[in-house]
Amino acid sequence: MLSRRTLALDIGTVRIGVAVSDPLGMFAQGIAVLSAESSWLEELDALVKTYDPETLLLGVPLRTTGARGPEAEKIEEWGRVLSERYPAVNVVLHDERFSTVMATQALLEGDVSRKNRKGKVDKVAAALILQSWLDRSGRA
């Protein structure tokens, strides 16, 4: 049985990584990097229209202790904004500690050049966040 997809965002101050699940909700794939300094909400509108997600997953950067800091509070605020913008989509927050570090490590192990890593790390991090959530929620 096909379910609607999940769209995941790794929201940073410069770039926003975007990943999407397959229709079965088993696998995550990085699909885009949006500029946080531009009108990224319009770009997100197009992605939401294209993929028709059931869930919009936001990575929350908790501290290593699990405590919430100002960065996590900003993401929680984005969660409220996106819930209002997309009332038919469930907005879910998910712990994303170490996702960027793991994404960078994966790209290093894949021998991706420093120049190419910069543009890819955010969407790889979004895919890692989404895959972690899919695995933990029993969807994969």
MARBA-3410 file (N, C-alpha, C, O; in Angstrom, 1 decimal):
140
0.8,-1.2,0.0,0.0,0.0,0.0,0.9,1.2,0.0,1.8,1.4,0.8 ~ 0.6,2.1,-0.9,1.4,3.4,-1.0,0.9,4.4,0.0,-0.3,4.5,0.2 ~ 1.8,5.0,0.7,1.4,6.1,1.5,2.0,7.4,0.9,2.8,7.4,0.0 ~ 1.6,8.5,1.5,2.1,9.8,1.0,3.6,9.9,1.5,3.9,9.3,2.5 ~ 4.3,10.7,0.8,5.7,10.9,1.1,6.0,11.8,2.4,5.1,12.4,2.8
7.2,11.7,2.8,7.7,12.6,3.8,8.7,13.5,3.2,9.6,13.0,2.5 ~ 8.7,14.8,3.5,9.6,15.7,3.0,10.4,16.2,4.3,9.8,16.6,5.3 ~ 11.7,16.2,4.2,12.5,16.6,5.4,13.4,17.8,5.1,13.9,18.0,3.9 ~ 13.5,18.6,6.1,14.3,19.9,6.0,15.4,19.9,7.0,15.1,19.6,8.2 ~ 16.6,20.2,6.6,17.7,20.5,7.5,17.9,22.0,7.4,18.7,22.4,6.5
17.3,22.8,8.2,17.3,24.3,8.1,18.6,24.8,8.8,18.7,24.7,10.0 ~ 19.4,25.5,8.0,20.6,26.1,8.5,20.5,27.6,8.3,19.5,28.1,7.8 ~ 21.5,28.4,8.7,21.4,29.8,8.6,21.8,30.2,7.2,21.4,31.3,6.8 ~ 22.5,29.4,6.4,22.9,29.7,5.1,22.2,28.9,4.0,21.7,29.4,3.0 ~ 22.1,27.6,4.3,21.5,26.7,3.4,20.4,25.8,4.1,20.5,25.5,5.3
19.5,25.3,3.3,18.5,24.3,3.8,18.5,23.1,2.9,18.2,23.1,1.7 ~ 18.9,22.0,3.5,18.9,20.7,2.8,17.5,20.1,2.8,16.7,20.3,3.7 ~ 17.1,19.5,1.6,15.8,18.9,1.5,16.0,17.5,1.0,16.7,17.2,0.1 ~ 15.2,16.6,1.6,15.1,15.2,1.3,13.7,14.7,1.2,12.8,15.4,1.8 ~ 13.4,13.7,0.4,12.1,13.1,0.3,12.2,11.6,0.5,13.2,11.0,0.1
11.1,11.0,1.0,11.0,9.6,1.1,10.4,9.1,-0.2,9.8,9.8,-1.0 ~ 10.6,7.8,-0.5,9.9,7.1,-1.6,8.5,7.0,-1.2,8.1,7.1,0.0 ~ 7.6,6.6,-2.1,6.2,6.5,-1.8,5.8,5.4,-0.7,4.8,5.5,0.0 ~ 6.7,4.4,-0.6,6.5,3.4,0.5,7.0,3.9,1.8,6.7,3.2,2.8 ~ 7.7,5.0,1.9,8.2,5.5,3.2,9.3,4.6,3.7,9.5,4.5,4.9
10.2,4.1,2.8,11.3,3.2,3.3,12.6,3.9,3.1,13.5,3.6,3.9 ~ 12.8,4.7,2.1,14.1,5.2,1.7,14.1,6.7,1.6,13.1,7.3,1.1 ~ 15.1,7.4,2.0,15.3,8.8,1.9,16.3,9.2,0.8,17.3,8.5,0.6 ~ 16.0,10.3,0.1,16.9,10.7,-0.9,17.0,12.3,-0.9,15.9,12.9,-0.8 ~ 18.2,12.8,-0.8,18.4,14.2,-0.9,18.0,14.7,-2.2,18.4,14.2,-3.2
17.2,15.8,-2.3,16.8,16.3,-3.6,17.1,17.8,-3.9,17.1,18.2,-5.0 ~ 17.4,18.6,-2.8,17.7,20.0,-3.1,18.4,20.6,-2.0,18.4,20.2,-0.8 ~ 19.0,21.8,-2.3,19.6,22.7,-1.3,19.1,24.0,-1.7,19.3,24.6,-2.8 ~ 18.4,24.6,-0.7,17.8,25.9,-0.9,18.6,27.0,-0.1,19.3,26.6,0.8 ~ 18.6,28.2,-0.6,19.4,29.2,0.0,18.5,29.8,1.1,17.4,30.3,0.9
19.0,29.8,2.4,18.2,30.4,3.5,18.2,31.9,3.4,17.4,32.5,4.1 ~ 19.0,32.5,2.6,19.1,33.9,2.4,18.2,34.4,1.3,18.2,35.6,1.0 ~ 17.4,33.5,0.7,16.5,33.9,-0.4,15.1,33.6,0.0,14.8,33.4,1.2 ~ 14.2,33.7,-1.0,12.8,33.4,-0.7,12.6,31.9,-0.8,11.9,31.4,-1.7 ~ 13.2,31.1,0.1,13.1,29.7,0.1,11.7,29.1,0.3,11.5,28.0,-0.1
10.9,29.9,1.0,9.5,29.3,1.2,8.8,29.1,-0.1,8.0,28.2,-0.2 ~ 9.0,30.0,-1.1,8.4,29.8,-2.4,8.9,28.5,-3.1,8.1,27.8,-3.7 ~ 10.2,28.3,-2.9,10.8,27.1,-3.5,10.2,25.8,-2.7,9.9,24.8,-3.4 ~ 10.0,26.0,-1.4,9.4,24.9,-0.7,8.0,24.6,-1.1,7.5,23.5,-1.2 ~ 7.2,25.7,-1.4,5.9,25.6,-1.9,5.8,24.7,-3.1,5.0,23.8,-3.2
6.8,24.9,-4.0,6.8,24.1,-5.3,7.1,22.6,-5.0,6.6,21.7,-5.6 ~ 8.0,22.4,-4.0,8.4,21.0,-3.6,7.2,20.3,-3.0,6.9,19.2,-3.2 ~ 6.5,21.1,-2.1,5.3,20.5,-1.4,4.2,20.2,-2.5,3.6,19.1,-2.4 ~ 4.1,21.0,-3.5,3.1,20.8,-4.5,3.5,19.5,-5.4,2.7,18.7,-5.7 ~ 4.8,19.4,-5.7,5.3,18.3,-6.5,5.2,17.0,-5.7,4.7,16.0,-6.3
5.6,16.9,-4.5,5.7,15.7,-3.8,4.5,15.3,-2.9,4.3,14.2,-2.5 ~ 3.6,16.3,-2.6,2.4,16.1,-1.9,2.7,15.3,-0.6,2.1,14.3,-0.4 ~ 3.5,15.8,0.3,3.9,15.1,1.5,2.8,15.0,2.5,2.0,15.9,2.7 ~ 2.8,13.9,3.2,1.9,13.7,4.4,2.5,14.4,5.6,1.8,14.9,6.4 ~ 3.9,14.3,5.6,4.6,14.8,6.8,5.8,15.7,6.3,6.4,15.4,5.3
6.0,16.8,7.0,7.1,17.7,6.8,8.0,17.5,8.1,7.6,17.9,9.1 ~ 9.1,16.9,7.9,10.0,16.6,9.0,11.1,17.7,9.1,11.8,17.9,8.2 ~ 11.2,18.3,10.3,12.3,19.3,10.5,13.3,18.7,11.5,13.0,18.3,12.6 ~ 14.6,18.8,11.1,15.6,18.4,12.0,15.9,19.5,13.0,16.0,20.6,12.7 ~ 15.9,19.0,14.3,16.1,20.0,15.4,17.5,19.7,16.0,17.8,18.6,16.4
18.3,20.8,16.0,19.7,20.7,16.5,19.8,20.7,18.0,20.1,21.8,18.5 ~ 19.5,19.6,18.6,19.6,19.6,20.1,21.1,19.6,20.4,22.0,19.2,19.6 ~ 21.4,20.0,21.6,22.8,19.9,22.1,23.2,18.5,22.4,22.3,17.6,22.5 ~ 24.4,18.2,22.6,24.9,16.8,22.8,24.2,16.2,24.1,24.1,15.0,24.2 ~ 23.9,17.1,25.0,23.2,16.7,26.2,21.7,16.4,26.0,21.0,15.8,26.9
21.2,16.8,24.9,19.8,16.7,24.6,19.0,17.9,24.9,17.8,18.0,24.7 ~ 19.7,18.9,25.5,19.0,20.2,25.8,18.7,21.0,24.6,19.4,20.9,23.5 ~ 17.7,21.8,24.7,17.4,22.7,23.6,18.1,24.0,23.7,18.2,24.6,24.8 ~ 18.7,24.5,22.7,19.3,25.8,22.7,18.6,26.8,21.8,17.5,26.4,21.3 ~ 19.2,27.9,21.5,18.5,28.9,20.7,18.3,28.4,19.2,17.3,28.8,18.6
19.2,27.6,18.7,19.0,27.0,17.4,17.8,26.1,17.3,17.0,26.2,16.3 ~ 17.6,25.3,18.3,16.4,24.4,18.4,15.1,25.3,18.5,14.1,24.9,17.8 ~ 15.2,26.4,19.2,14.0,27.2,19.4,13.7,27.9,18.0,12.5,28.0,17.7 ~ 14.7,28.2,17.2,14.4,28.8,15.9,13.7,27.7,15.0,12.8,28.1,14.3 ~ 14.1,26.5,15.1,13.5,25.4,14.3,12.1,25.2,14.7,11.2,25.0,13.9
11.9,25.2,16.1,10.5,25.1,16.6,9.6,26.2,16.1,8.4,25.9,15.8 ~ 10.1,27.4,16.0,9.4,28.5,15.4,9.1,28.3,14.0,7.9,28.5,13.5 ~ 10.0,27.8,13.2,9.8,27.4,11.8,8.7,26.4,11.7,7.9,26.4,10.8 ~ 8.7,25.4,12.7,7.7,24.4,12.7,6.3,25.0,12.8,5.3,24.6,12.1 ~ 6.1,26.0,13.6,4.8,26.7,13.8,4.5,27.4,12.5,3.3,27.4,12.0
5.4,28.1,11.9,5.2,28.8,10.6,4.8,27.9,9.5,3.8,28.1,8.8 ~ 5.5,26.8,9.4,5.2,25.8,8.3,3.8,25.1,8.6,3.2,24.7,7.6 ~ 3.5,24.8,9.9,2.2,24.2,10.2,1.0,25.1,9.7,0.0,24.6,9.2 ~ 1.2,26.4,9.9,0.2,27.4,9.4,0.2,27.5,7.9,-0.9,27.6,7.3 ~ 1.4,27.4,7.3,1.5,27.5,5.8,0.9,26.3,5.1,0.3,26.4,4.0
1.1,25.1,5.7,0.6,23.9,5.1,-0.3,23.1,6.1,0.2,22.1,6.7 ~ -1.5,23.6,6.3,-2.4,23.0,7.3,-2.7,21.5,7.0,-3.1,20.8,8.0 ~ -2.6,21.0,5.8,-2.9,19.6,5.5,-1.7,18.7,5.7,-1.8,17.5,5.5 ~ -0.6,19.3,6.1,0.6,18.5,6.3,1.0,18.4,7.7,1.0,19.4,8.4 ~ 1.4,17.2,8.2,1.8,17.1,9.6,3.3,17.6,9.7,4.1,17.1,8.9
3.5,18.5,10.6,4.9,19.0,10.8,5.4,18.3,12.0,4.8,18.4,13.1 ~ 6.6,17.6,11.8,7.1,16.8,12.9,8.6,17.3,13.1,9.3,17.5,12.2 ~ 9.0,17.4,14.4,10.4,17.7,14.7,11.1,16.5,15.1,10.6,15.6,15.8 ~ 12.4,16.4,14.6,13.2,15.2,14.9,14.6,15.6,15.2,15.2,16.4,14.6 ~ 15.1,14.9,16.2,16.5,15.2,16.7,17.5,15.0,15.5,17.5,13.9,14.9
18.3,16.0,15.2,19.2,15.9,14.1,20.7,16.0,14.6,21.6,16.4,13.8 ~ 20.9,15.7,15.9,22.3,15.8,16.4,23.3,15.0,15.5,23.0,13.9,15.1 ~ 24.3,15.6,15.1,25.5,15.0,14.4,25.2,14.7,12.9,26.0,14.2,12.2 ~ 24.0,15.1,12.4,23.7,14.8,11.0,24.6,15.4,10.0,25.0,14.8,9.1 ~ 25.0,16.7,10.2,25.9,17.3,9.3,27.3,16.7,9.4,28.0,16.6,8.4
27.7,16.4,10.6,29.0,15.7,10.8,29.0,14.4,10.1,30.0,14.0,9.4 ~ 27.9,13.6,10.2,27.9,12.3,9.6,27.8,12.5,8.0,28.4,11.7,7.3 ~ 27.1,13.5,7.6,27.0,13.7,6.1,28.4,14.1,5.6,28.8,13.6,4.5 ~ 29.1,15.0,6.3,30.4,15.4,5.8,31.3,14.1,5.8,32.1,14.0,4.9 ~ 31.3,13.3,6.8,32.1,12.1,6.9,31.8,11.2,5.7,32.7,10.6,5.1
30.5,11.0,5.4,30.1,10.1,4.3,30.6,10.7,3.0,31.1,9.9,2.1 ~ 30.6,12.0,2.8,31.1,12.6,1.6,32.6,12.5,1.5,33.2,12.2,0.4 ~ 33.3,12.6,2.6,34.7,12.4,2.7,35.1,11.0,2.3,36.0,10.7,1.5 ~ 34.4,10.0,2.9,34.6,8.6,2.6,34.3,8.3,1.1,35.0,7.4,0.5 ~ 33.4,9.0,0.5,33.1,8.9,-0.9,34.1,9.7,-1.8,33.9,9.7,-3.0
35.1,10.3,-1.2,36.1,11.0,-1.9,35.5,12.2,-2.7,36.0,12.5,-3.8 ~ 34.5,12.8,-2.2,33.9,14.0,-2.8,34.8,15.2,-2.5,35.2,15.4,-1.3 ~ 35.2,16.0,-3.5,36.1,17.1,-3.3,35.5,18.1,-2.4,34.2,18.2,-2.2 ~ 36.3,18.9,-1.7,35.9,20.0,-0.8,34.9,20.9,-1.5,33.9,21.3,-0.9 ~ 35.2,21.3,-2.7,34.3,22.2,-3.5,32.9,21.6,-3.7,31.9,22.3,-3.5
32.9,20.3,-4.0,31.6,19.6,-4.2,30.9,19.3,-2.9,29.6,19.2,-2.9 ~ 31.6,19.1,-1.9,31.0,18.7,-0.6,30.1,19.9,-0.1,29.0,19.6,0.5 ~ 30.5,21.1,-0.3,29.8,22.3,0.3,28.4,22.3,-0.2,27.4,22.6,0.5 ~ 28.2,22.0,-1.5,26.8,22.0,-2.1,26.0,20.8,-1.8,24.8,20.8,-2.0 ~ 26.6,19.7,-1.4,25.9,18.5,-1.2,25.7,18.1,0.3,24.7,17.4,0.6
26.5,18.6,1.2,26.4,18.2,2.6,25.0,18.4,3.2,24.5,17.6,4.0 ~ 24.3,19.5,2.8,23.0,19.9,3.4,21.9,18.9,3.0,21.1,18.5,3.8 ~ 21.9,18.5,1.7,20.9,17.5,1.3,21.2,16.1,1.8,20.3,15.3,2.0 ~ 22.5,15.8,1.9,22.9,14.5,2.5,22.5,14.5,4.0,21.9,13.5,4.5 ~ 22.7,15.6,4.7,22.2,15.7,6.1,20.7,15.5,6.2,20.2,14.8,7.1
20.0,16.2,5.3,18.5,16.0,5.3,18.1,14.6,5.1,17.2,14.1,5.7 ~ 18.8,13.9,4.1,18.5,12.5,3.9,18.8,11.7,5.1,18.0,10.7,5.4 ~ 19.9,11.9,5.8,20.2,11.2,7.0,19.2,11.4,8.1,18.8,10.5,8.8 ~ 18.7,12.6,8.3,17.7,12.9,9.2,16.4,12.2,8.9,15.8,11.5,9.8 ~ 16.0,12.2,7.6,14.8,11.5,7.2,14.9,10.0,7.4,14.0,9.4,7.8
16.1,9.4,6.9,16.2,8.0,7.1,16.2,7.6,8.5,15.6,6.5,8.8 ~ 16.8,8.3,9.4,16.8,8.0,10.8,15.4,8.0,11.3,15.0,7.1,12.1 ~ 14.6,9.0,10.9,13.2,9.1,11.3,12.3,7.9,10.8,11.5,7.3,11.5 ~ 12.6,7.6,9.5,11.9,6.5,8.9,12.2,5.2,9.6,11.3,4.4,9.9 ~ 13.5,5.0,9.9,13.9,3.8,10.6,13.3,3.7,12.0,12.8,2.6,12.5
13.3,4.8,12.7,12.8,4.8,14.1,11.3,4.7,14.2,10.7,4.2,15.2 ~ 10.6,5.2,13.2,9.2,5.2,13.2,8.6,3.9,12.7,7.4,3.7,12.6 ~ 9.5,2.9,12.3,9.0,1.6,11.8,8.5,1.7,10.4,7.8,0.7,10.0 ~ 8.8,2.8,9.7,8.3,2.9,8.3,9.2,2.1,7.4,8.8,1.6,6.3 ~ 10.5,2.0,7.7,11.4,1.4,6.8,11.6,-0.1,7.1,12.3,-0.8,6.5
END
